[in-house]
Amino acid sequence: MTYRDARFGPRIGQYMGKPIYKSIETPEGRYEFDRIASYSDDGYPLDQLAGNEIMYPEGVVYRKRA
C-alpha cells in the first residue's frame, strides 16, 4: 500500500504525537481504526496483525472493512 494514494478520514485522536484517523481509504479498500498495537522491546511486531489489517502510523492498527 502506498500512503501517498490514501485519503484520510477525520482525526479522532493521537498516539505518541501521531494522528489517529477514523478511517483510511486506499486503492486496496477502506480501513477503519481498530486499536493501538502492543509494544515489545523492539517496537510493534507485525505478527500481531491479521491479514486484513494495516499499521499506520507505527502502533496504530486499522482493519479493512467490506
N, C-alpha and C positions, 0 to 999 in steps of 0.2 A: 504494500500500500504506500502510495506517495501522499504525504500530508499537504503538499502544495496544491493538490487537486481536491482537498477536503473543504467542506463547508461546515462551520461550527455553529451549533445552536447557542442559546443564551447561556451565559455563565451562571452557575448555580453555587459556586463556592471556590475554594482554593485549597491546595495541598502543597506544603513545602514551598510556598511562594508561586506555584504554577496554577493556572486556571483549571477548574473543573467545569466542563460544558455539559449541558443536559443531553446533548446528542452530537454526533459527528456523522456527516453524510459523505460518503466516498463513492467512486465508481463501483466498488465492490458491494456496497449496501449501506444501510443505516445502522449505526451503533449507538446504544444508549448507555449512559453512566450506570455502572453496576456496583462498584465497590473500590476501596483502597486495597492494594495488594499487600501481602505480608512481606516484611523486610527481613533479610538474613544478613549475615556478616558481609557478603559481597554485593549486596544490592537487592534487586527484586527478581528472583528466579522465574524464568519464563515457563517452567514446568507447572506452575500454578494456574496457567491459562488453559481454558478449554479451546477446542478447535474453532469455536465461533466467537472468540474474544480477542481483543487487542489491548495493548497498554500504551497510553499516550496522555500526557507525558509520563515519564518514568513514575511508576507507583499508582497510576490511576487506570482502572480497568473498565472497559466498555464491552458490552455484549451485543452481538448482531441481532437485529430484530427482523422478523419476516415482513 
